[in-house]
Amino acid sequence: MRVASLFCILCLCACRSIAPTASNPGLELVNWNTYHLFDHQLHTDSAAAWLAAEQPAMVALQEVLHVDSAGLARLAAQWGHPYAVMHKESGYPVALTSSAPIEVVERRVAGFHHGYLHARTHGFDVFVVHFWPGKIHEAKHIAELARDLASKGNLVLVVGDFNGEIRHDHDYLLEHGQLGKVVAGVRTFDYRITDTFLESGFVDLTHAHAPTARYTFGSPALIPRWRKDMEEVHLTRRRIDFVFADPATAERAMSARVVTDDSSVGQWSDHYPVGVTFAP
């Protein structure tokens, strides 16, 4: 009996750690802050070609400037997505594109710096966010909505640019020594935005599946306007882009990755794309 029980446990663990394969590719969501739509459209074709080659099922984007809804639809078509929505057509929009139909639940701007999009596709409730640093009420509002949906059995994802670090990366952040604030000789970091989701029971899927991925922001695209050279870029690299999932949805996650190729994606945006693959 004990042998049989042990066998069942081992099988369950193996199933949870299974990686995507050609026969079981899963559904990948890619989140990407596009840096003013790939440096004011300078690299849009290259980025679109990269996404087309990756073939994600869903793409969440931030800083989708220079296009309206029709322009976003044309852009999404370049990577094979016939469905695309954005939460506004001015300022710093967020957007979601998908290979499956999208149901828009809410487009919110009022009371938020950038706003957010809540939509449903591929069976997931997806919140695409772009938080403003220090505006904790934005995170609390989304976390409350997401927690309520999860309690009803919905599969919930909160994805985007959180503009805040996470305590999972505390040691890494201390090692860099250039981030956070020094108070009474102690370097501290503001984790309140990401703590809001961790304390609500949501799972940081990159940390869960790719714990050695330490940065999503800080690429050569910052040079020369925002950073002098790569030494300065390296000093301020950190994770501020996340894919959070409720526990039930997290169980469906198969793998996660941050693509930090500075010969391609690192030239097109100051943020790197974050991908999470879910069991279909």
C-alpha positions as CSV (number, residue, x, y, z in Angstrom):
1,M,0.0,0.0,0.0
2,R,2.8,2.4,0.9
3,V,4.6,1.5,-2.3
4,A,1.5,2.3,-4.3
5,S,1.0,5.6,-2.5
6,L,4.6,6.6,-3.2
7,F,4.2,5.7,-6.9
8,C,1.1,7.9,-7.1
9,I,2.9,10.8,-5.5
10,L,5.9,10.5,-7.8
11,C,3.5,10.4,-10.8
12,L,1.8,13.5,-9.7
13,C,5.0,15.4,-9.2
14,A,6.2,14.3,-12.7
15,C,3.0,15.6,-14.2
16,R,3.4,18.9,-12.6
17,S,6.9,19.4,-13.8
18,I,6.3,18.2,-17.3
19,A,7.7,20.6,-20.0
20,P,6.1,21.6,-23.2
21,T,6.8,19.2,-26.1
22,A,6.1,19.1,-29.8
23,S,3.1,16.7,-29.1
24,N,2.0,18.8,-26.1
25,P,3.0,22.4,-26.8
26,G,0.5,24.1,-24.4
27,L,-0.8,27.6,-24.6
28,E,1.8,30.3,-24.2
29,L,1.1,33.9,-23.0
30,V,3.8,36.4,-23.8
31,N,3.8,39.7,-21.8
32,W,5.9,42.6,-23.2
33,N,6.3,46.3,-22.4
34,T,7.0,47.5,-25.9
35,Y,8.9,50.8,-25.0
36,H,6.6,53.2,-27.0
37,L,5.7,50.4,-29.4
38,F,9.2,49.2,-30.1
39,D,11.0,52.5,-30.0
40,H,8.3,54.5,-31.7
41,Q,7.8,51.8,-34.4
42,L,11.4,51.7,-35.4
43,H,11.6,48.0,-34.6
44,T,7.9,47.0,-35.0
45,D,8.4,44.7,-38.0
46,S,11.3,42.9,-36.3
47,A,9.3,42.4,-33.0
48,A,6.3,41.2,-34.9
49,A,8.4,38.7,-36.9
50,W,9.8,37.4,-33.6
51,L,6.4,37.0,-32.1
52,A,5.2,35.2,-35.3
53,A,8.1,32.8,-35.0
54,E,7.3,32.1,-31.3
55,Q,3.6,31.5,-32.0
56,P,2.2,32.4,-28.5
57,A,-1.6,31.9,-28.0
58,M,-1.9,35.3,-26.2
59,V,0.2,38.4,-26.2
60,A,-0.2,41.1,-23.5
61,L,1.4,44.5,-24.3
62,Q,2.1,47.8,-22.6
63,E,3.0,51.2,-24.0
64,V,1.1,50.5,-27.3
65,L,1.5,54.0,-28.7
66,H,1.1,55.3,-32.2
67,V,-1.8,52.9,-33.2
68,D,-5.6,52.9,-32.7
69,S,-7.7,49.7,-32.5
70,A,-7.6,49.2,-36.2
71,G,-3.8,49.6,-36.2
72,L,-3.4,47.1,-33.4
73,A,-5.5,44.6,-35.3
74,R,-3.2,45.0,-38.3
75,L,-0.2,44.6,-36.1
76,A,-1.5,41.5,-34.3
77,A,-2.3,39.9,-37.7
78,Q,1.5,40.0,-38.4
79,W,2.0,37.4,-35.7
80,G,-1.1,35.4,-36.6
81,H,-3.6,36.7,-34.1
82,P,-7.0,37.6,-35.6
83,Y,-8.3,39.1,-32.3
84,A,-6.9,42.2,-30.6
85,V,-8.2,44.8,-28.1
86,M,-6.7,47.8,-26.3
87,H,-8.1,49.7,-23.3
88,K,-7.7,53.2,-24.8
89,E,-6.3,54.9,-27.9
90,S,-4.3,57.7,-26.2
91,G,-1.6,58.0,-23.6
92,Y,0.0,54.7,-22.7
93,P,-2.4,52.0,-23.7
94,V,-2.3,48.3,-22.8
95,A,-3.5,45.6,-25.2
96,L,-4.2,42.0,-25.5
97,T,-4.1,39.9,-28.7
98,S,-5.1,36.3,-29.1
99,S,-5.5,33.4,-31.4
100,A,-9.0,32.9,-29.9
101,P,-11.9,35.3,-29.5
102,I,-11.6,38.0,-26.8
103,E,-14.4,39.1,-24.6
104,V,-13.8,42.6,-23.1
105,V,-15.0,42.7,-19.5
106,E,-13.7,46.2,-18.6
107,R,-11.6,49.0,-19.9
108,R,-10.6,51.2,-16.9
109,V,-8.9,54.6,-17.0
110,A,-10.6,56.6,-14.2
111,G,-8.7,56.6,-11.0
112,F,-5.6,55.0,-12.5
113,H,-2.5,56.6,-14.0
114,H,-2.5,54.4,-17.1
115,G,-5.5,52.1,-16.5
116,Y,-6.0,48.5,-17.2
117,L,-7.8,46.0,-19.4
118,H,-9.8,43.0,-18.2
119,A,-10.7,40.5,-20.9
120,R,-11.4,36.8,-21.4
121,T,-9.7,34.5,-23.9
122,H,-8.7,30.9,-24.1
123,G,-10.7,30.3,-20.9
124,F,-8.6,32.8,-18.8
125,D,-9.6,36.1,-17.2
126,V,-6.7,38.3,-18.1
127,F,-5.9,41.6,-16.4
128,V,-3.3,43.5,-18.4
129,V,-1.8,46.2,-16.2
130,H,0.7,49.0,-16.2
131,F,1.0,50.2,-12.7
132,W,2.5,53.6,-11.7
133,P,5.3,53.3,-9.1
134,G,4.0,53.7,-5.5
135,K,0.3,53.9,-6.4
136,I,-0.7,51.0,-4.2
137,H,-4.4,51.5,-4.6
138,E,-4.1,50.4,-8.3
139,A,-2.7,47.0,-7.3
140,K,-5.2,46.6,-4.4
141,H,-8.1,47.2,-6.8
142,I,-7.0,44.7,-9.3
143,A,-6.1,42.1,-6.6
144,E,-9.6,42.4,-5.1
145,L,-11.2,41.8,-8.5
146,A,-8.9,39.0,-9.3
147,R,-9.3,37.3,-6.0
148,D,-13.1,37.5,-6.3
149,L,-13.1,35.9,-9.7
150,A,-10.7,33.1,-8.6
151,S,-13.0,32.3,-5.6
152,K,-15.7,31.6,-8.2
153,G,-13.5,29.1,-10.0
154,N,-12.3,31.4,-12.8
155,L,-8.8,31.0,-14.2
156,V,-7.2,34.4,-13.5
157,L,-4.0,36.0,-14.7
158,V,-2.7,39.4,-13.8
159,V,0.1,40.4,-16.2
160,G,2.0,43.4,-17.2
161,D,4.6,46.1,-16.1
162,F,4.2,46.4,-12.3
163,N,6.8,49.1,-11.9
164,G,7.9,47.5,-8.7
165,E,10.3,44.8,-7.5
166,I,9.4,41.6,-5.7
167,R,10.8,40.2,-2.4
168,H,11.6,36.9,-4.2
169,D,14.6,38.9,-5.7
170,H,15.7,40.5,-2.5
171,D,19.2,39.0,-2.4
172,Y,19.8,39.8,-6.1
173,L,18.7,43.4,-5.6
174,L,21.0,43.8,-2.6
175,E,24.0,42.4,-4.6
176,H,23.5,45.2,-7.2
177,G,23.6,47.9,-4.6
178,Q,22.2,50.6,-6.9
179,L,18.4,50.1,-6.4
180,G,16.0,50.9,-3.6
181,K,16.6,53.5,-0.9
182,V,19.1,53.6,1.9
183,V,17.4,54.4,5.3
184,A,19.6,54.5,8.4
185,G,22.3,52.7,6.6
186,V,20.0,49.9,5.4
187,R,19.0,49.4,1.8
188,T,15.3,48.9,1.5
189,F,12.9,48.2,-1.4
190,D,9.3,49.0,-2.0
191,Y,7.6,45.6,-2.4
192,R,4.1,46.8,-1.7
193,I,2.7,46.5,-5.2
194,T,3.8,42.9,-5.7
195,D,3.2,42.0,-2.0
196,T,-0.5,42.9,-2.7
197,F,-0.7,39.9,-5.0
198,L,1.5,37.5,-3.0
199,E,-0.6,38.2,0.1
200,S,-3.8,37.6,-1.9
201,G,-2.5,34.1,-2.7
202,F,-1.3,34.7,-6.3
203,V,1.7,33.0,-7.6
204,D,4.7,34.6,-9.4
205,L,4.9,32.1,-12.2
206,T,8.4,33.2,-13.4
207,H,9.8,32.6,-9.9
208,A,8.0,29.3,-9.7
209,H,9.3,27.9,-13.0
210,A,12.4,30.0,-13.8
211,P,13.8,31.1,-10.5
212,T,17.2,32.1,-12.0
213,A,15.5,34.7,-14.2
214,R,16.4,37.9,-12.4
215,Y,15.6,40.7,-14.7
216,T,12.9,41.7,-17.2
217,F,14.0,45.4,-17.5
218,G,17.3,46.9,-18.5
219,S,18.3,46.3,-22.1
220,P,20.7,48.0,-24.5
221,A,17.7,49.9,-25.9
222,L,18.2,52.3,-22.9
223,I,21.5,53.6,-24.5
224,P,22.2,56.4,-25.0
225,R,19.0,58.3,-23.8
226,W,18.5,56.7,-20.4
227,R,21.9,54.9,-19.7
228,K,25.4,55.9,-20.7
229,D,26.7,52.3,-21.4
230,M,26.1,48.6,-20.6
231,E,27.8,49.0,-17.2
232,E,25.0,51.4,-16.2
233,V,22.4,49.1,-17.7
234,H,23.6,46.1,-15.7
235,L,23.5,48.0,-12.5
236,T,19.8,48.7,-12.7
237,R,18.5,45.4,-14.2
238,R,15.7,43.9,-12.2
239,R,12.3,42.1,-12.6
240,I,9.4,44.5,-12.7
241,D,7.3,42.6,-15.3
242,F,5.2,39.7,-13.9
243,V,2.7,37.0,-14.7
244,F,0.6,36.3,-11.5
245,A,-1.9,33.5,-11.3
246,D,-4.3,32.3,-8.7
247,P,-3.3,28.9,-7.3
248,A,-5.6,26.8,-9.5
249,T,-4.4,28.5,-12.6
250,A,-0.8,28.2,-11.4
251,E,-1.3,24.4,-11.3
252,R,-1.8,24.6,-15.1
253,A,1.5,26.4,-15.7
254,M,4.0,24.2,-17.4
255,S,7.0,26.5,-17.8
256,A,8.1,30.1,-17.8
257,R,10.9,32.1,-19.4
258,V,12.3,35.6,-19.8
259,V,13.9,36.1,-23.2
260,T,17.0,38.3,-22.7
261,D,18.7,38.1,-26.1
262,D,20.4,41.5,-26.5
263,S,21.0,40.8,-30.2
264,S,17.3,40.9,-30.8
265,V,14.6,41.7,-28.3
266,G,17.0,43.7,-26.2
267,Q,17.4,46.1,-29.1
268,W,13.7,46.6,-29.7
269,S,12.5,47.5,-26.1
270,D,13.9,48.3,-22.7
271,H,11.9,45.5,-21.3
272,Y,12.3,41.8,-22.2
273,P,9.4,39.5,-23.1
274,V,8.1,37.2,-20.4
275,G,6.5,33.9,-21.5
276,V,4.4,31.4,-19.5
277,T,3.1,28.2,-21.0
278,F,-0.1,26.6,-19.7
279,A,-1.5,23.1,-20.2
280,P,-4.2,23.3,-22.9
